[in-house]
Amino acid sequence: MKITTPVVNAPCWVELGTSDPEAARAFYLELFGWKTRTDARPEAADYTQLLVGDAPVAAISPIVSPRQRTAWLIGFASADADATAAAAVENGGRVLKEPTDIYEEGRFAVLADPGDAVFTVWQPKAFKGAGLLNEPGSLGWVELATRDTAGAKEFYSRVFGWSVTVGETYTQWGLAGEDFGGMLDMTEQFPPDVPPYWMPYFAVADVDLVAERAAALGATVMLPPTEVPGGPRLAVLHDAQGARFGIHVVGTED
């Protein structure tokens, strides 16, 4: 992700909804060296920001519905959350949570694309989004896995105005000439019960070291450290509660 500060229509935040927030906090703090800042207001429901230094980079919260899976959610910045939600519906998506004000921090909505990959949009007010991007311990890339790549290209280009660069094996998303994410086709290698999803990659200085540390802390290594031709060294993991995330060498994505 070459975008280093939150930009409208680009990734601006990532948060984990999990069945075990306490275990997740212990795991990710040890893995990435994050610090925590928990919202003490009762209505915040144990929402915890994760920090690199003093910069917020992610958050953890309990799952709030029996239908909610433990998963990382990608947030995209919006100039108008209501308008973005309406555009998603007009282009075949769904609104899972209507645009809602979060104190004086901003306005957000939870949406799904036509393939049912879930994401959020954030209209910033006091809270602008991640204080770091593409630095060690922060969000460095986002990736959509879907069974309808053609539909996804049309949906996201219409809703967010993203550029689409199609390679031999991988499609990249971009904005204003800067690529920030990609897309995988969910072929037969994905079990049929795995739904489409968005996944974050966190930037790290040493993929092998962090993958080894994650495994020692109880994570499952789904893709061991791998050198991508023309791209970064990366790995994909599941935490102990089943949330999928990636890591890649900081600053090396194309």
Summary of the structure (lengths in Angstrom):
residues: 254
radius of gyration: 16.9
end to end distance: 8.2
largest distance: 49.9
contacts: 832
relative contact order: 0.18
helix: 19%
strand: 43%
